[in-house]
Amino acid sequence: MSVLVIAEHSNSSLNIITGSVITAAAQFNTDIHVLVAGEHCQAAAEAARQYQGVSKVLIADNPANAHQLPEALTPLVTELAGNYCAVMAAASTTGKNLMPRVAAILDLAQISDIVTVISPDTFIRPIYAGNALATVQSSDSIKVITVRSSAFPEAEKSAEAKKGGQAELEKIDLSINQDKSLFVSETLVSSERPELASASVVISGGRGLGSAENFSVLERIADKLGAAIGASRAAVDAGYVGNDLQVGQTGKIVAPDLYIAVGISGAIQHLAGMKDSKVIVAINNDADAPIFQIADYGLVGDLFNVLPELESLL
């Protein structure tokens, strides 16, 4: 049987983390189908067709799916799930909202946040804030899985990508009537910086920055490095930045090529969200800060002296 991947998208474009889920799905060594549920989402569906290994893209273009509310997507996914050996989504805010509902309705045990596919029924996932790895085997007929996208590279595009890809495109029309939730509004923050979850360079600030205004120093350095801005939970809770920038166990999981931690002590919850970064640089005035235990390069010093000097050298 095939694997069904739930695409994450904005209707007009496909989120790169969908490509990471497709990489994980490819390790099942079977056909991969991608579900693109939205409204006027043809562009996202065409992008999904470009990935190698995808044999079919299911497009559910319906006004009820416009904002991909989990109450609308759940009945759609559960209706389709019986045709697949596994249903997979990214362990993002969207995936974590949708997949537990699907698992509950299907009376299955969800397998969360996997980082390795050993076989079609055996997986590795982090536990205890990433301090240990658990090998999980499931005997369920349908595996309901969320994937830590930072653990898998984006799937490669097919040679036919410029022509739209070779995957079959199938339109599905299932009636969805749900009155449990209502979309009211959304506020989008536009930025020319890379998306935090997929950036190759991330510079994050913690409570040591002292105020929201002081994050402007990080922003100037980020612009010179082409980096994304992140923050610790302490900085978010203090109101320095919005929670969309939070990195950690209860925030976003990142694994960039370079992670610069500024004024972050290194609480276990934060480390769980960034310790898989290729190179970690820590700047802190406390030589005993836990962040130095995992840092590849550490600088003990006053960040208000270090950052301006760093900026001048870039």
N, C-alpha and C positions, 0 to 999 in steps of 0.2 A: 504493500500500500504506500501511497504518497505521503509527504509531509506538507502541512499547510502552514505558511508563514503569514502572520498578520502584519501588514505594512503600516508603518507610521509615516504620516505625510501631512502636508498642508493643503491638499487638493491640487495645488498648482505645482508642487515639487515633492520629491520623495526624500525622507530623512535618511542620512547616511547610515544610521544605526540599523536600518532594515537590511542593508548589505551585509552587516556583521551577523545578523540572525540567519541570513541565507548561507553564509559560510558554515555556521554551526549545523544547519539543516543538511548541508551537503555531506556531512559525515555519517548520515544515515544510509548513504549509498542507494538512494531511491529517487523517484521523481519529486520535484519541488514545485508546489503551487503557491502563488502569492495572492492574498486577498487584499484588494484595495477598495475600502468602503468609504464613500464620501459623497460629495455633491459637486458635479462638474470636475471630476477627478481624473479625466482622461490623460492629462499630462503626467500625473503620478503613476498611472497604470503603464504608460509607455516607458517611463523610466525603469519600472520594475522588470519589464520585458528584456531589458538590456543585460541583465546579469546572467553570467554563465551558470548553467545548472537548472535554471528556471524553465520548466516546460509549459507552464500555463499560468496566466494571470486572470484571476476572477475579479471583475469590476462590478461593484454594487453601487451604482450611481443613483442615490435616492436622497431627497431633501431631509429625510429622517436621520441620515448619516452625515449631514453637513459638518457637524462639529465633533463627530466621533464620540458621542457620549456613550459610556459603557452600558447604560440601560438600553440603548438602541442596538449596539453591536453584539451584546451577549446573545440574544435569541438568534441572530444571524450566524454567529460562529458556532453555537451549539447545534444548529440545524445542519451545518456543513460538516461538523467534526466526525460524524459517523463514517465518513468516506476516507478517513485518514488514520495513519498509525500514530501521528503526533501533530499537535498544534503548538506553534512556537511564536513568541513575541519577545520584543526587547524588554529587559527589566527596567523600563523607564516609568515615569509617572503614569503614562497611558497604559502600558502593559501591566503594571501592578494594580491598576484600577479595574482592568478588564478580566485578566486571566483567572483570578480567584473566583469570580462569579461563574465563569465557564466551568471550572473544575467542580464547583459546588453543585451546579445544576446537573452536570453529568455524573455526579457522585464518584469523582476521581480524586486522587491525591496529587496536588500540584507539585512540580519539581521546580524550585525557585533559584534564579540567579546562577545558572550553571556556568562554569568556566572551561569545562572539558567534556567532550562526548567520547566515552570509551567504546561504547557499542550502542545500538539502538535502544537498549533498555538499562544502560548503566552510565552514570554521569558523575562528575565531580563538581561540588559547590562549596563556597566558603561558609564557615560558621564561626560563631564567637568573634564577630566583628573582623573577620578575615584572619584571625590568628590560627585557625585550623582549617583543614580541608576535609570534607566528608565525601565518601564514595557512596552514591545512592543507586540502588537497583529497584526498578519498578516492574511489577507484573501486570499493571493495568493495560487493557487492550488499546487505549488511547493515552498517549503521554501528553500532559498539559504542562508546558515548559516556558519559563522566562529565561532569557539569555543575558548575561552580563556582556554588553556589546564591546567593552574595552578589552575583553579577553580574546576576541576574534577579529581579524582584519576584515575590511570590507571585501566582499566578493568581487572577483574580476568581471569586467564587462566583456561581453561576447564580441567576436570579430564583426558581427553584423550590427553592433550597437548603433552606428551612425545611420543605419537603415531602419532603425526601430526595434531591432532584436528579432529573434526567431520564435520566441515563446508564443503559444496560442493565446488569444485574447477571448475570454468568454464572459458575456454579460449575464449577471444573475439578478433576478427580480423576486425577492421574497417580501411579502407584506409584513411590515413592522408597525405595530400599534403599541406605543408605550406612553404612559402619562405619569411615570414615576419621577421624571426630571424634566426641567425646561431650561434651555439655554437662554441666558439673559444678556450677557455682554462679555467682551474680552478686551484686554489692553495689551497691545503688542509693543515691546521695546525694540526699536530698530537700532542696529549697530553695525558698523563696518568691520568690527572685530570678528574673529572666528567664533563659531559656536563652542561653548565650553566643553561639552561632552566629546567633541571630535577634534579639538585643537591640538596641534603638534607642540605648542608651547603654551604653558599656563603660568601666570604669576598670581599668587593668592595672598591676601592680607588677613591678619588676625586682629585680635583685640589690642595687640601692641601698637597698632596704628593710632589708636586713641580717639579718632573721630571720623565721620563720613568725609569731611573736607580733606583729610590726609590721604584718602584713597586716590586723590587726583595725581599724586606722585606715582602710584602704581600705574595709573592710566597712561601717563606720559611714557613710562618705560614700556608698557604693553604695546603702545602704538609703534615704538621704535623696533620692537622685537616681532611685531605681527602676532602678538600673543592674545589669548583670552584672559579675562579677569575672573578670579575665583575668590572665595572667602571661607573662613572657618565658621562654624556655627556660632561661636562666641561673638564674632563680628556681626553676623546677621541678627542675633538676638539683641545686640546693643544698638541696632538700627543704623549701622554704618552703610549697609547695602541691602538690596532685596534678597529674599530667599531663593530666587532663581539662580543666584551665583554661589550657593552653598555647596561646598565639596565635602563629602564624608558619607558615613553610613546612612544617615537620614537625608542626604542631599544627592549630589551627582557623583558618580564613579568615573574617574578620569585616569588615563594612562598615557600621558603625552610623552614626547621624546625628552622634553625638559620641563620640570616643575620647580618653580621658585616659590618658596614659602617664606613670607616676610612677617615677622611678628607673630608667628604661630608657634605655640608651645609644643603641639603634637599630641593632643588627646587621642586616645585609641580610636574614637569614632571618626576623627579626621583622617588618621592614618589609613583606616579601612577604605577610604575613598580615593587615595592617591599613591599608595605605597608601591603600586605596580608600574609607576612612571620609570622611564628608562634612566634618566639622570635627575637626581633630586638635589637642589641647592637650598640651604636653610640660612636665614639671616635672623639672628635673635641675640639679645643682650644677656640672656641667661645661658651660661655654658652647660648647665645641667638639664636643659630643656630636652624632653624625649625625642623631639624632631631630629636632633643630631644623631640619634642612634641608627636612623635609617638613611640619613643624608649622605650622598656621595661627596658633596662639598659643603662645609659648614663655615660660617663667618660669625664669630662672636663680636658684636658691636652694636652701637646705637643706630637703629635703622634710619633715623633722621639725619645722620651723617653719612651713612653708607649709600642710601638711595640717591641723593643728589650727585654723589661722586660717580655712581654707576651710570646715572643718566647722562652725565657729561662725557663719559667714555664711549657711549653707544653712538 
